[in-house]
Amino acid sequence: MATDGPRDEPRGEPQDRRPDETGDRRPDEPQDRRPDETEGSFGPPPVTPAPPARSATPAAPAPPATPTQPTQSVPPATPAQPTAPPPPPAYAPATPPAHPAQPAPAAYGPPPTYGPPQQPPPAPPAAPPTSPAQPYGTPELLEPPVTPRAPAPDPGPPEPLRPLAAALLNLTGLGLGYVLIRAWIPAALCWVATAALLLVALPADVDGVPGGALLGYVVVLALAAADAARRARRTPIGWRLRAPLAAGLGVVLLAVPASGALAYDSAQDEAVEEMLLDRLDKADRLVKAQEGRPFTATESEYRDALGTYRDLVRDHAGSRAADRVPDRLDTYYKSVAAPYADRQYCEAIEPLKYLRTLPDSLGKDRLGRLATWPDNRLADSFYACGMTSLGKTGGGSDLRELMSTFPESDAAAKVVPGIRAAIDERADELTGPDPCSATTELRAIRTTAETLPGETASSLRAKAAGTIRSGSYACGVDDFKDGRYTEAAKTLSGYADTYKDSGRAKRARTIAIAAEVAAARPQAGGKLPAQRGPGSGQEFVIKNDGPSAVEVLFTGPVTGSVKLGPCLGCTTYSSRTEGRAKACKASGRSYPQKTLRLPAGEYHFLYKRGTGAGNLVRDHSDGAKVQGGYRYTDCAYVVRGGFGDFSPRT
């Protein structure tokens, strides 16, 4: 086949074969070259020749052939396989020996060499006996290539600041000490540790970084700084930096963690401020929610809000939330004292009393003007509520508390004039349609005046007592007129017993008797009895035939009462018929009796017998008409089951 023409080949040194190379190679094995060999031209893959006969001495290398024009080569004949191929020679001849049966094909070999002739290498030792013939000769044992280790870097000239620079750069938390000496894996570990700390710490919250995480990170930085300093002693700086410059850069970069710590502290402080402001806002909402509700139902909520305000000014003084507490307290006071603003003075007393206790818990210095803010309002509420309840049962206690708590206040100075005016007002009502209510209020006012401290209350007590005397009489008379005879009898009897020196005592007694009779016998009522007692008129004898004393009340043209003692030896009768037949008729028995002179007219009697002979006797009422020219005898006896009838006798 035709071959390419000649090529200009670069000159090179003659090829040098290693002692372990053999003269024959398999066509598919690459030819090993040493690093210092230059690569020559190549041609078609050579045909593997038959192994030549082993010679005792290696042939000298042939001189380089002059390149000639390529000619068409004749295909060589296939060589016969030898029965026992000899071992390969130690060195291949420079020019393969001529083989009559296999001419060498035209090929591009190594370029010619120039220079002094090379001495042949020494002859190899005798080869051991070979094994039976193989197609490709003796197998060659190939070892796996060994990767050569890179030589240790040169530590360079000694730099005392190099370990310090590496340690300082690692203390920044950025792993720059490892980057300085190109230790990438430890640098990555530093980055991971810093990233983990940032994940734990950010975003900044009130609690800050957990102590364990912060301590662990500091330990990691310290170990990284020590390790970088150790490595830097034998490792040169991998960048165009001098150790002093790197150390200075480390000192400057220490500002990164320092500024980060300051920024984190600032962020944490802001988180605390936000938390405190949120707590303040929650307390404000709690206060606002209590508007319009009674203090007794909201006191616990107000106390909770106050606790929040107190904690802010006491435990977080200087915070934005604490600085806003005074304004919130002003709103708080107004919310608690809302009933006072609505003129609900009685409902405002308890809230204002509560506000007066706050200086003990918050301190007067923190409250400022609010410390005394409730005083005048509470005094006014005491007065207004006390005057409203004046005259009611149990009322007026607020006036007593006013006089004892704020004796020098303007409200306290109005108490005595206010009570005096109230007494005069009730006195005017005694002539009105309801003197009893006015009298009841006067009694309550007197009770209030009696409990007031100081000498100023004595005049009020005297004024109230005089008005009550008039009120009691007026009330009894009014009750009689309105048909409330039992109440009239009780009131006027009490008046007569209490005010014996009064000019109205006798009249009150007369009306009381008539009222008591009318309570049992309504016909006796209707109009006030005449102020006239028995003394002229028809003789009227009253006897007692009962075992117990008896009081006889009568009213008519005259009104009065008679009391008779018990009859000794007298007993009760089984029936009214027996009583009528036997009462007051026993001969030789002295019956208690009393004789009256009654003008003619219609009379009503009430027999009130006490207990006697172990029996309870009911009262009995009856009526009789007294006419002129007659003598009347009334015998009072007791029947088992009732009083005896009134039996006048001529």
MIZA-369413 format. One line per 10 residues: for each residue x, y, z of C-alpha. Coordinates in pm, 1 decimal. Example, Ala and Ser with C-alpha at 12.3 -4.5 7.8 and 13.67 -1.06 7.14 Angstrom:
! MIZA-369413
1230.0/-450.0/780.0 | 1367.0/-106.0/714.0
//
This chain:
! MIZA-369413
0.0/0.0/0.0 | 115.9/355.4/-51.2 | 263.6/553.6/236.9 | 280.6/921.2/305.9 | 577.8/1119.8/198.8 | 862.5/1227.7/420.6 | 798.1/1469.8/712.6 | 1020.0/1719.5/875.3 | 1069.1/1576.1/1220.4 | 1205.6/1769.1/1520.4
1537.1/1671.0/1641.1 | 1563.3/1488.6/1965.3 | 1782.6/1286.2/2182.9 | 1830.0/916.2/2109.8 | 1575.1/695.7/2280.0 | 1689.4/532.4/2597.1 | 1528.0/206.2/2687.9 | 1483.7/98.3/3044.7 | 1657.4/-222.4/3147.6 | 1325.2/-403.0/3207.3
1189.5/-344.3/2856.6 | 1170.4/-636.8/2611.6 | 1221.0/-632.0/2242.3 | 874.4/-743.3/2152.2 | 545.1/-581.0/2249.2 | 189.4/-662.1/2176.4 | 40.4/-438.4/1915.5 | -229.1/-310.1/2153.6 | 2.5/-211.8/2438.4 | 106.9/151.7/2453.8
474.2/221.9/2464.1 | 586.8/375.6/2796.8 | 779.9/695.2/2778.4 | 978.9/872.4/3040.6 | 889.0/1227.2/3125.5 | 1203.6/1365.4/2962.7 | 1144.4/1193.8/2625.3 | 1015.1/1393.2/2333.1 | 741.8/1253.5/2120.6 | 830.4/1159.2/1763.5
631.5/1095.5/1452.3 | 419.2/787.8/1414.1 | 306.7/578.3/1123.1 | 88.0/280.4/1064.4 | 78.5/30.3/1348.5 | 375.1/-204.8/1307.5 | 329.4/-572.4/1247.2 | 453.5/-777.3/1535.3 | 773.6/-958.4/1414.7 | 877.6/-1298.8/1524.3
1104.5/-1289.6/1821.9 | 1465.1/-1289.6/1707.9 | 1722.3/-1534.3/1820.7 | 1894.5/-1445.5/2140.4 | 2254.0/-1336.4/2094.4 | 2531.5/-1341.0/2344.8 | 2616.7/-979.7/2304.5 | 2383.9/-702.0/2204.6 | 2438.2/-549.1/1867.5 | 2567.3/-200.1/1845.7
2316.2/60.6/1744.0 | 2307.5/134.9/1376.3 | 2374.8/482.4/1252.1 | 2069.9/683.0/1167.9 | 1937.2/624.6/822.8 | 1890.6/899.6/579.9 | 1524.2/946.2/503.3 | 1431.3/836.2/154.8 | 1130.5/862.9/-60.8 | 869.8/606.9/36.6
808.3/330.7/-209.1 | 527.8/89.1/-244.6 | 599.3/-195.9/-13.4 | 527.4/-557.7/-78.3 | 305.1/-726.1/176.4 | 516.5/-963.7/380.7 | 447.5/-1329.1/406.0 | 302.0/-1471.2/721.1 | 587.9/-1612.2/932.4 | 576.6/-1958.0/1066.2
524.9/-1994.3/1439.5 | 836.5/-2121.3/1617.6 | 804.0/-2424.5/1830.5 | 998.8/-2285.1/2121.5 | 1053.8/-1913.0/2114.2 | 1367.5/-1795.5/2295.2 | 1342.8/-1538.5/2573.5 | 1332.1/-1175.9/2465.3 | 1658.6/-984.9/2458.5 | 1737.4/-722.6/2715.2
1774.0/-450.5/2456.6 | 1608.8/-426.4/2124.4 | 1845.3/-360.4/1836.7 | 1842.1/-16.7/1689.2 | 1755.7/-169.5/1351.9 | 1543.5/-483.3/1349.9 | 1730.5/-775.1/1188.4 | 1637.3/-870.4/836.8 | 1402.8/-1157.4/817.1 | 1390.5/-1337.5/488.0
1028.8/-1435.1/522.3 | 896.4/-1105.7/672.6 | 1032.9/-779.5/535.9 | 974.3/-475.1/756.4 | 694.6/-251.5/634.5 | 751.5/111.0/573.1 | 677.4/309.7/888.8 | 758.4/630.3/1068.2 | 993.9/565.1/1351.5 | 1165.6/791.4/1595.7
1356.3/1084.7/1457.6 | 1729.3/1042.4/1401.6 | 1957.9/1135.8/1682.6 | 2280.3/1325.8/1683.0 | 2567.6/1335.2/1919.6 | 2838.3/1106.3/2048.1 | 2775.9/736.9/2013.1 | 2593.6/580.5/2306.8 | 2759.7/299.8/2493.5 | 2554.6/-14.4/2504.8
2416.6/-107.5/2844.7 | 2558.7/-407.2/3025.6 | 2435.5/-748.6/2932.1 | 2137.8/-874.5/3137.0 | 2172.4/-1187.3/3347.5 | 2087.2/-1522.9/3202.6 | 1715.2/-1575.6/3171.9 | 1556.6/-1858.3/3366.3 | 1413.9/-2155.6/3184.0 | 1110.2/-2062.6/2990.0
777.8/-2224.4/2993.2 | 628.8/-2391.4/2692.0 | 573.3/-2180.2/2388.8 | 303.2/-1918.2/2412.5 | 152.4/-1715.9/2132.4 | 281.9/-1381.3/2256.9 | 590.0/-1466.6/2450.8 | 657.7/-1452.2/2822.9 | 379.3/-1260.2/3014.9 | 488.8/-940.9/3170.9
389.8/-862.0/3537.1 | 255.3/-509.2/3558.4 | 209.9/-330.0/3894.6 | -60.8/-66.3/3943.4 | 75.0/284.0/3908.4 | 147.6/459.8/4237.1 | 34.9/818.6/4263.9 | 333.2/1019.5/4375.1 | 282.0/1230.2/4689.2 | 319.9/1598.8/4664.4
616.5/1720.4/4858.1 | 540.4/1901.0/5186.5 | 513.7/2276.0/5136.5 | 803.0/2480.3/5230.3 | 723.9/2658.0/5562.2 | 905.6/2955.4/5428.9 | 1105.1/3195.0/5637.2 | 1009.8/3209.9/6009.6 | 738.2/3467.3/6093.1 | 659.3/3497.4/6466.8
332.6/3682.4/6402.6 | 193.3/3417.2/6170.0 | 34.2/3200.9/6447.8 | -101.0/3514.4/6614.9 | -252.5/3635.4/6288.7 | -421.7/3298.7/6227.4 | -559.3/3287.6/6583.6 | -694.8/3643.4/6565.7 | -858.3/3582.6/6230.5 | -1030.1/3269.9/6364.1
-1153.3/3459.0/6666.8 | -1364.4/3668.9/6431.0 | -1588.7/3365.5/6388.0 | -1539.5/3374.8/6009.8 | -1273.0/3104.6/5989.4 | -1033.2/3347.4/5823.0 | -736.6/3201.3/6011.2 | -789.5/2873.8/5827.3 | -847.0/3059.5/5502.0 | -511.9/3234.8/5555.9
-328.0/2900.9/5556.3 | -569.8/2743.5/5305.5 | -715.1/2487.4/5545.5 | -1055.3/2475.6/5384.4 | -1222.5/2194.5/5575.9 | -1164.0/2349.2/5920.3 | -1268.4/2686.2/5775.4 | -1595.2/2529.2/5658.3 | -1650.2/2387.0/6006.8 | -1607.1/2737.5/6151.1
-1862.7/2869.4/5904.0 | -2105.2/2594.6/6003.4 | -2061.9/2678.5/6374.3 | -2120.6/3049.2/6309.4 | -2425.4/2974.6/6093.5 | -2566.0/2747.9/6367.4 | -2522.0/3024.6/6624.8 | -2698.2/3271.8/6396.4 | -2988.1/3030.1/6347.2 | -3025.8/2996.8/6723.6
-2981.4/3366.1/6800.8 | -3184.2/3527.5/6522.1 | -3424.1/3688.2/6528.4 | -3339.2/3847.2/6860.1 | -3596.8/3787.6/7131.0 | -3644.1/3875.5/7494.2 | -3463.3/3569.7/7627.4 | -3157.0/3620.9/7408.7 | -2913.6/3345.4/7309.5 | -2930.0/3032.8/7527.0
-2634.2/3020.5/7761.0 | -2534.0/2671.3/7650.4 | -2523.6/2766.9/7283.2 | -2318.1/3079.4/7353.6 | -2073.0/2892.6/7575.0 | -2034.6/2617.6/7316.0 | -1964.7/2872.0/7044.4 | -1699.8/3045.1/7254.9 | -1532.4/2709.1/7315.6 | -1536.7/2637.7/6940.7
-1376.5/2977.4/6867.6 | -1108.2/2920.3/7129.2 | -1026.8/2574.8/6992.6 | -1026.3/2705.0/6635.1 | -791.4/2988.9/6728.5 | -552.2/2749.3/6904.9 | -562.8/2502.9/6615.6 | -501.4/2775.0/6355.2 | -204.5/2903.3/6555.2 | -62.8/2549.6/6570.9
-105.9/2492.8/6199.4 | 39.8/2832.6/6109.7 | 370.2/2749.7/6278.1 | 458.5/2503.9/6000.2 | 237.4/2627.7/5716.1 | 321.9/2937.9/5514.1 | 62.5/3201.1/5438.0 | -104.9/3105.8/5114.1 | -182.4/3456.9/5008.7 | 24.3/3760.3/4927.6
9.2/3879.1/5285.2 | 275.6/3937.0/5538.0 | 220.2/3807.1/5888.8 | 218.1/4156.6/6047.0 | -42.3/4273.6/5798.4 | -251.6/3961.3/5859.1 | -228.3/4013.3/6236.7 | -336.6/4374.0/6199.9 | -623.3/4263.7/5978.5 | -725.5/4013.6/6249.4
-731.0/4287.1/6511.3 | -943.3/4505.5/6283.0 | -1181.2/4222.3/6198.9 | -1238.8/4151.7/6567.8 | -1473.5/4447.0/6536.8 | -1709.6/4220.7/6339.6 | -1810.6/3997.0/6632.6 | -1791.3/4291.7/6871.0 | -2022.4/4503.9/6655.8 | -2243.5/4199.6/6602.4
-2273.7/4151.5/6977.6 | -2359.4/4518.2/7022.8 | -2614.7/4502.2/6743.7 | -2766.2/4189.3/6894.9 | -2785.7/4354.1/7237.1 | -2958.7/4649.1/7076.2 | -3201.1/4417.7/6896.1 | -3265.9/4229.0/7218.6 | -3330.1/4556.5/7402.7 | -3576.0/4652.3/7131.9
-3747.6/4315.1/7169.3 | -3775.2/4377.4/7543.0 | -3917.7/4722.0/7476.0 | -4175.5/4576.4/7239.9 | -4268.2/4315.6/7496.2 | -4309.7/4579.0/7767.7 | -4515.3/4800.7/7537.7 | -4737.1/4504.6/7456.4 | -4783.1/4440.0/7827.6 | -4871.4/4806.9/7879.4
-5121.1/4796.2/7594.7 | -5284.7/4486.1/7742.9 | -5329.3/4664.4/8076.9 | -5478.2/4967.5/7897.3 | -5731.1/4747.6/7719.0 | -5823.8/4583.4/8047.4 | -5891.4/4923.1/8207.0 | -6100.3/5041.2/7913.6 | -6310.5/4724.4/7922.1 | -6434.2/4808.8/8273.9
-6602.3/5134.9/8177.8 | -6968.7/5143.4/8273.1 | -6946.2/4847.0/8509.7 | -6987.8/4872.4/8888.8 | -6665.8/4882.3/9085.8 | -6759.3/4581.0/9296.2 | -6761.7/4368.4/8979.4 | -6443.4/4516.7/8828.8 | -6215.6/4563.4/9128.0 | -6008.3/4251.7/9053.2
-5948.9/4362.1/8692.3 | -5846.6/4709.6/8805.6 | -5603.3/4554.4/9051.1 | -5452.0/4337.8/8775.7 | -5396.4/4640.1/8553.1 | -5244.3/4831.8/8842.5 | -5007.8/4540.8/8906.8 | -4883.6/4569.0/8548.5 | -4824.8/4943.9/8583.7 | -4645.0/4891.1/8913.6
-4415.7/4622.9/8768.2 | -4325.5/4843.7/8473.1 | -4220.2/5144.3/8680.3 | -4051.2/4935.5/8947.2 | -3873.7/4664.1/8747.7 | -3822.2/4837.1/8411.4 | -3758.1/5197.6/8501.2 | -3625.1/5394.8/8205.8 | -3803.5/5186.5/7943.6 | -4043.4/5345.9/7700.4
-4331.0/5158.6/7857.8 | -4238.2/5281.0/8206.6 | -4218.6/5638.5/8078.6 | -4576.6/5609.7/7955.0 | -4716.0/5477.8/8282.0 | -4788.3/5824.1/8435.5 | -5020.9/5909.2/8147.3 | -5183.3/5567.9/8177.5 | -5233.6/5620.1/8550.0 | -5417.3/5944.8/8482.7
-5657.3/5751.4/8257.9 | -5673.9/5475.0/8516.7 | -5778.9/5715.2/8793.7 | -6047.9/5870.5/8578.2 | -6183.0/5531.1/8479.3 | -6204.0/5410.3/8839.2 | -6366.0/5736.4/8953.9 | -6613.7/5746.5/8665.2 | -6918.8/5730.8/8899.9 | -6806.6/6059.4/9057.7
-6797.9/6225.1/8716.4 | -7148.9/6089.9/8655.2 | -7265.3/6240.7/8991.0 | -7332.0/5897.5/9134.5 | -7177.3/5993.6/9464.4 | -7276.6/5692.9/9669.8 | -7136.8/5456.4/9402.9 | -6818.0/5666.8/9382.4 | -6721.8/5624.4/9748.5 | -6568.6/5276.0/9725.1
-6368.9/5344.9/9404.7 | -6232.6/5668.3/9551.0 | -6141.9/5497.5/9877.7 | -5954.3/5239.3/9670.1 | -5764.4/5510.2/9482.9 | -5651.6/5661.7/9812.6 | -5466.7/5336.4/9890.6 | -5251.4/5346.8/9575.8 | -4975.2/5571.5/9714.9 | -4891.6/5289.5/9956.0
-4826.9/5047.0/9670.2 | -4693.5/5277.4/9397.4 | -4535.6/5549.4/9608.2 | -4624.5/5915.5/9632.1 | -4321.9/6017.9/9428.4 | -4432.8/5814.1/9128.2 | -4794.5/5929.3/9152.9 | -4721.6/6298.3/9199.2 | -5041.8/6500.1/9198.8 | -5247.0/6180.1/9170.3
-5154.3/6090.0/9527.0 | -5403.1/6347.0/9663.3 | -5632.4/6355.3/9359.9 | -5912.3/6145.6/9521.0 | -5926.6/6333.8/9856.6 | -6158.2/6623.2/9771.7 | -6367.7/6402.9/9546.0 | -6411.0/6147.9/9821.5 | -6502.1/6418.4/10074.7 | -6763.2/6558.3/9837.1
-6898.8/6208.6/9777.7 | -6919.4/6146.8/10154.1 | -7119.7/6464.6/10200.7 | -7350.3/6418.9/9902.8 | -7422.6/6054.1/9976.6 | -7457.4/6120.5/10350.5 | -7709.4/6397.6/10299.0 | -7900.8/6178.8/10053.6 | -7925.3/5896.6/10304.7 | -7987.4/6130.4/10598.3
-8312.8/6038.3/10768.5 | -8303.8/5677.3/10655.6 | -8245.7/5385.8/10884.9 | -7870.1/5337.5/10904.0 | -7816.8/5646.3/10692.1 | -7581.8/5929.9/10762.7 | -7284.3/5700.6/10828.9 | -7100.1/5866.9/10540.7 | -7127.9/6198.4/10724.4 | -6963.9/6045.2/11028.1
-6681.9/5909.2/10810.3 | -6645.8/6249.3/10646.2 | -6611.0/6423.8/10980.6 | -6351.6/6173.4/11101.4 | -6151.0/6139.4/10774.7 | -6155.7/6494.6/10639.7 | -6245.8/6715.7/10939.1 | -6083.4/7022.4/10784.3 | -6233.2/6985.6/10439.4 | -6490.4/7216.4/10286.5
-6737.1/6928.8/10275.0 | -6702.5/6867.0/10649.6 | -6782.3/7232.0/10718.5 | -7117.8/7186.4/10546.7 | -7232.7/6890.6/10759.8 | -7382.8/7078.2/11059.4 | -7568.6/7337.0/10849.7 | -7692.2/7060.9/10623.8 | -7831.8/6854.6/10910.7 | -7997.6/7158.6/11066.5
-8166.5/7237.4/10737.6 | -8283.3/6875.7/10711.0 | -8443.9/6896.5/11058.0 | -8627.4/7214.3/10966.6 | -8747.2/7059.8/10644.8 | -8891.3/6759.0/10827.2 | -9053.4/6984.8/11088.1 | -9246.9/7156.9/10813.4 | -9367.8/6821.1/10692.6 | -9528.0/6740.3/11030.4
-9831.5/6943.0/10931.2 | -9844.6/6778.5/10594.1 | -10019.6/6466.2/10475.5 | -9755.4/6224.7/10609.3 | -9619.8/6338.5/10943.2 | -9528.4/5982.2/11039.8 | -9263.4/5954.5/10766.9 | -9121.9/6290.2/10868.9 | -9109.2/6175.0/11230.8 | -8931.9/5850.5/11136.1
-8673.7/6048.3/10939.8 | -8631.5/6285.3/11231.5 | -8549.9/5991.7/11458.0 | -8287.5/5868.7/11206.7 | -8142.1/6220.9/11183.1 | -8119.0/6235.2/11559.1 | -7928.8/5904.7/11560.0 | -7686.0/6042.4/11303.1 | -7638.5/6364.5/11497.6 | -7569.3/6170.3/11814.7
-7279.0/5985.8/11648.0 | -7108.0/6292.2/11503.4 | -6776.1/6376.2/11668.8 | -6706.7/6709.0/11835.9 | -6911.0/6969.4/12019.8 | -7088.6/7090.2/11708.0 | -7324.1/6790.8/11714.4 | -7477.6/6874.0/12056.5 | -7694.7/7156.2/11919.7 | -7814.5/6929.5/11641.5
-7917.6/6661.0/11888.3 | -8128.1/6907.6/12093.5 | -8297.9/7046.4/11786.2 | -8377.7/6701.7/11654.0 | -8520.4/6583.1/11988.5 | -8764.6/6877.1/12011.6 | -8887.8/6820.6/11661.0 | -8933.8/6449.3/11721.2 | -9166.5/6524.8/12020.4 | -9397.4/6721.4/11796.5
-9368.3/6463.3/11526.6 | -9465.9/6174.4/11750.5 | -9793.4/6341.1/11854.7 | -9875.1/6445.8/11499.6 | -9805.5/6095.6/11373.3 | -10037.3/5933.3/11634.9 | -10321.3/6166.6/11552.8 | -10273.2/6108.3/11181.3 | -10278.0/5731.8/11230.8 | -10608.2/5757.8/11423.6
-10764.7/5967.2/11151.7 | -10651.5/5723.0/10884.9 | -10794.6/5426.2/11077.5 | -10460.8/5282.3/11181.9 | -10583.6/5246.8/11541.6 | -10323.0/5000.0/11662.8 | -10037.8/5220.3/11540.8 | -10209.8/5530.0/11680.1 | -10254.9/5368.7/12021.6 | -9889.6/5261.4/12029.7
-9754.0/5597.9/11915.9 | -9965.6/5811.0/12147.0 | -9915.1/5582.6/12446.7 | -9544.3/5606.4/12387.4 | -9567.2/5980.5/12356.3 | -9759.9/6008.9/12683.6 | -9511.6/5784.4/12864.6 | -9203.2/5957.9/12718.3 | -9309.2/6319.1/12743.0 | -9501.3/6326.6/13068.4
-9422.2/6690.8/13117.3 | -9565.4/6779.2/12780.3 | -9894.5/6967.5/12761.8 | -10013.1/6718.1/12507.1 | -9948.2/6411.9/12719.7 | -10305.0/6394.7/12862.6 | -10461.7/6444.2/12524.7 | -10235.7/6182.0/12375.7 | -10345.7/5937.0/12647.4 | -10715.6/5998.5/12571.4
-10669.8/5942.0/12199.2 | -10460.8/5633.4/12269.0 | -10746.4/5481.5/12479.5 | -10999.7/5553.3/12210.7 | -10766.2/5411.0/11948.9 | -10714.4/5091.7/12146.4 | -11091.9/5043.8/12188.0 | -11144.7/5121.6/11820.7 | -10882.8/4863.6/11725.2 | -11105.8/4598.0/11883.3
-11437.3/4766.6/11804.7 | -11414.0/4981.3/11490.2 | -11741.9/5153.1/11572.0 | -11553.2/5342.2/11839.3 | -11337.0/5513.8/11578.1 | -11419.2/5752.0/11301.2 | -11343.7/6071.4/11487.2 | -11115.6/6187.5/11762.0 | -11260.1/6153.5/12111.6 | -11359.1/6462.6/12304.8
-11111.6/6580.6/12557.2 | -11350.2/6511.5/12851.2 | -11337.6/6258.8/13130.3 | -11611.0/6102.3/13347.5 | -11745.6/6311.6/13634.5 | -12111.2/6398.2/13575.4 | -12404.6/6203.3/13446.7 | -12550.9/5861.7/13519.7 | -12407.2/5630.3/13781.8 | -12220.0/5345.5/13625.7
-12078.0/5073.1/13855.9 | -11817.8/4826.4/13726.8 | -11749.3/4503.4/13926.9 | -11497.9/4218.7/13876.0 | -11618.3/3860.4/13930.0 | -11310.2/3703.7/13781.2 | -11005.8/3540.4/13936.9 | -10771.2/3791.3/13768.1 | -10742.8/4168.0/13745.7 | -10920.8/4347.8/13469.0
-10877.7/4687.5/13295.8 | -11186.1/4839.8/13137.1 | -11134.4/5099.9/12861.7 | -11432.9/5301.3/12743.2 | -11494.8/5576.1/12497.6 | -11803.9/5768.5/12397.1 | -11913.2/6106.5/12513.2 | -11627.2/6070.8/12758.4 | -11318.9/5853.1/12741.3 | -11131.5/5683.9/13017.5
-11023.4/5360.7/13180.6 | -11080.8/5169.7/13505.3 | -10858.0/4903.7/13666.4 | -11005.7/4643.2/13906.5 | -10811.8/4391.1/14109.7 | -10880.2/4013.5/14115.5 | -11177.5/3873.2/14301.2 | -11072.1/3641.8/14583.8 | -11260.2/3312.8/14574.9 | -11415.6/3386.2/14236.7
-11398.8/3124.4/13965.5 | -11483.9/3099.1/13599.7 | -11823.1/2995.7/13468.3 | -11891.9/2713.5/13231.5 | -12117.8/2917.5/13003.9 | -12252.5/3259.3/12948.5 | -12595.1/3147.4/13073.2 | -12444.1/3040.5/13404.0 | -12249.2/3362.8/13420.1 | -12554.5/3576.1/13367.6
-12739.2/3385.4/13638.5 | -12468.2/3383.5/13905.2 | -12212.4/3657.1/13831.9 | -12170.6/3917.7/14108.0 | -12464.7/3765.8/14308.1 | -12291.7/3567.0/14575.6 | -12398.5/3692.9/14918.8 | -12129.9/3783.5/15161.2 | -11860.9/3819.4/14888.3 | -11688.0/4147.1/14829.3
-11638.5/4214.1/14459.1 | -11382.7/4469.6/14344.8 | -11576.9/4758.8/14192.2 | -11565.2/5123.0/14082.3 | -11841.5/5375.2/14022.5 | -11833.2/5618.5/13731.0 | -12048.1/5912.1/13631.5 | -12108.5/5895.4/13261.2 | -12308.7/6137.7/13049.7 | -12579.1/5982.2/12846.4
-12471.1/5851.6/12512.1 | -12332.6/5557.9/12314.7 | -12030.9/5396.4/12478.9 | -11783.4/5132.0/12372.1 | -11599.8/4912.6/12622.4 | -11284.2/4699.9/12605.1 | -11211.5/4447.8/12880.6 | -10845.5/4365.1/12911.1 | -10789.5/4083.2/13160.3 | -10448.0/3959.9/13244.8
-10350.6/3605.8/13331.9 | -10498.9/3443.9/13636.9 | -10550.7/3092.0/13770.2 | -10305.3/2969.8/13512.0 | -10528.4/3068.6/13220.1 | -10486.4/3321.9/12939.7 | -10799.4/3530.0/12898.5 | -10880.3/3701.6/12572.6 | -10978.3/4068.2/12557.7 | -11344.2/4137.3/12507.5
-11523.4/4439.4/12366.9 | -11881.9/4544.4/12387.4 | -12103.6/4847.7/12361.2 | -12385.0/5004.1/12561.1 | -12612.1/5302.2/12550.2 | -12634.2/5511.2/12864.6 | -12959.9/5697.3/12919.2 | -13054.0/5951.3/13178.1 | -13249.3/5842.8/13490.3 | -13088.8/5500.8/13512.8
-12824.5/5338.1/13731.5 | -12601.2/5091.4/13554.3 | -12403.5/4799.0/13691.4 | -12144.9/4617.1/13481.1 | -12021.9/4281.4/13611.9 | -11717.3/4141.6/13442.5 | -11684.9/3763.1/13473.7 | -11489.4/3496.0/13293.2 | -11646.1/3214.5/13096.2 | -11447.3/2921.4/12984.0
-11432.5/3003.3/12619.6 | -11496.4/3379.6/12644.6 | -11590.0/3687.1/12846.1 | -11931.6/3734.3/12990.7 | -12174.4/3966.6/12823.4 | -12221.8/4324.5/12935.8 | -12538.2/4317.7/13149.6 | -12658.1/4653.7/13260.8 | -12886.1/4653.2/13560.5 | -13135.4/4910.0/13673.8
//
